[in-house]
């Protein structure tokens, strides 16, 4: 029997691997603890055995993610949505291991985002994923990565969808938010995945550690909650498990952060993704 926390509970960034990981069993754990909604982000393409040489070769990664999202929705009181894109770490794999130069990597990754945007248009994805490396790279790779991210913002504007970012750790990504606005996106529809409790610029998707959540709750600003569950059997303890967000919501309610819970699981999802989590559970 599932717990009822009296509120929608959204994990804003989770990976599911139905072929090699826990897949739907992770969704069942999430739901049993009171989780109601999921944003499922495709795993990095090479983790699914795809070494793309052309943009269309990313398509099977996106299709498999859409399939597992459909199956996950059947297990939830609410539903799951897909966010699709090209992991920014691919640029290093292309340049360092596969013989691409930075310009070639940039064009392949931008093309992959174009394919992902087709799924948004078809209603099979809620948004796009992009970003830039969170580690040291050459100037050429950094410039190429920023060009890919700016292309994601242009697609977000053209297709009226949010963009999740994987970037370096920072409390100030105002410049990236300004790039999104220059492309025609509202800055609140840019989401910084794996964020701390405080962030200038995009909307923070806060890793569900108590210290980070306390900072976010007391700041009184829009935020989301996530685990970045990686669903990798070779890394069973990596990042956070699928039960974490429901457990942290229970803790936040016990600590008196009811308004922050409503912000993270009702108000901010509506603001960023234009979804009504309350309607799904009521």
Buried (B, 14 or more C-beta within 10 A) or exposed (E): EBBEBEBBBBBBBBBBBBEBBBBBBBBBBBBBBBBBBBBBBBBBBBBBEBEBEEBEBBBBBBEBBBEBBEBBBEBBBBBBBBBBBBBBBBBBBBBEEBEBEBEBBBBBBBBBBBBBBBBBEEEBBBBBBBBBBBEEBEEBBBBBBBBBBBBBBBBBBBBEBBBBBBBEEBEEBEEBBEBBBEBEBBBBBBBBBBBBBBBEBBBBBBBBBEEBBBBBBEBEBBBBBBBBBBBBEEEEEEBBBBBBBBBBBBBBBEBEBEEBBBBBBBBBBEBBBEBBBBEBBE
